[in-house]
Amino acid sequence: MTTPTTIPTINPRDNAIRLLAAGFAEEFADYAAGNERMHELMMDLAYEFVCESIPIVDEDGSFDLANELIMNTTITKV
């Protein structure tokens, strides 16, 4: 994918910020996906989601489902 040279914005500074973000998005996704803190955060969020959204009464089952949700989730740039 090629990075555009301009992105419609109100001012040149915002354009520069958006271009930098677009250029580093994939590298950041790789960095975040490989970071242990991201895994811990995702596990906390997945477990919270399971507890709030899926009626499983077994705590081990909830933990296992949360872990499986993480295994089926990929961090990529948009």
PLY file of the C-alpha trace (Angstrom):
ply
format ascii 1.0
element vertex 78
property float x
property float y
property float z
element edge 77
property int vertex1
property int vertex2
end_header
0.00 0.00 0.00
1.28 3.46 -0.80
0.94 6.27 1.67
-0.88 9.32 0.32
1.07 12.56 0.16
-1.85 14.61 1.45
-4.91 13.88 3.50
-7.67 16.50 3.52
-7.41 18.47 6.77
-8.00 21.93 8.12
-4.30 22.83 8.40
-0.83 21.61 7.36
0.12 20.48 10.88
-2.85 18.09 11.05
-1.93 16.80 7.61
1.64 16.10 8.76
0.39 14.29 11.89
-2.01 12.14 9.85
0.71 11.29 7.32
3.14 10.29 10.08
0.48 8.13 11.73
-0.38 6.48 8.42
3.29 5.77 7.77
3.92 4.21 11.18
0.56 2.44 11.71
1.77 -1.01 10.71
4.96 -0.72 12.75
2.92 0.36 15.79
0.49 -2.55 15.31
3.44 -4.97 15.32
4.91 -3.26 18.39
1.61 -3.36 20.29
0.86 -6.96 19.31
4.27 -8.08 20.60
4.08 -6.18 23.88
3.22 -8.14 27.05
1.25 -5.18 28.41
-1.05 -5.36 25.38
-1.68 -9.04 26.08
-2.50 -8.29 29.73
-4.84 -5.45 28.75
-6.56 -7.58 26.11
-6.98 -10.41 28.63
-8.52 -8.03 31.18
-10.90 -6.66 28.55
-11.81 -10.10 27.20
-12.50 -11.47 30.70
-14.59 -8.40 31.56
-16.53 -8.83 28.29
-17.20 -12.51 28.98
-18.35 -11.83 32.56
-20.71 -9.06 31.43
-22.00 -10.54 28.17
-21.93 -14.33 28.30
-23.77 -16.26 31.05
-21.03 -18.65 32.15
-21.11 -19.48 35.86
-17.82 -21.39 35.97
-14.93 -18.96 36.56
-12.46 -21.26 34.82
-14.79 -21.45 31.82
-15.01 -17.66 31.69
-11.23 -17.37 31.81
-10.79 -20.03 29.11
-13.34 -18.32 26.85
-11.64 -14.94 27.36
-8.30 -16.51 26.45
-9.82 -18.10 23.34
-11.28 -14.73 22.30
-7.81 -13.23 22.45
-6.41 -16.07 20.36
-8.99 -15.22 17.70
-8.17 -11.50 17.69
-5.49 -9.83 15.60
-4.07 -6.34 15.98
-3.63 -4.71 12.58
-3.59 -1.24 11.14
-6.84 -0.02 9.64
0 1
1 2
2 3
3 4
4 5
5 6
6 7
7 8
8 9
9 10
10 11
11 12
12 13
13 14
14 15
15 16
16 17
17 18
18 19
19 20
20 21
21 22
22 23
23 24
24 25
25 26
26 27
27 28
28 29
29 30
30 31
31 32
32 33
33 34
34 35
35 36
36 37
37 38
38 39
39 40
40 41
41 42
42 43
43 44
44 45
45 46
46 47
47 48
48 49
49 50
50 51
51 52
52 53
53 54
54 55
55 56
56 57
57 58
58 59
59 60
60 61
61 62
62 63
63 64
64 65
65 66
66 67
67 68
68 69
69 70
70 71
71 72
72 73
73 74
74 75
75 76
76 77
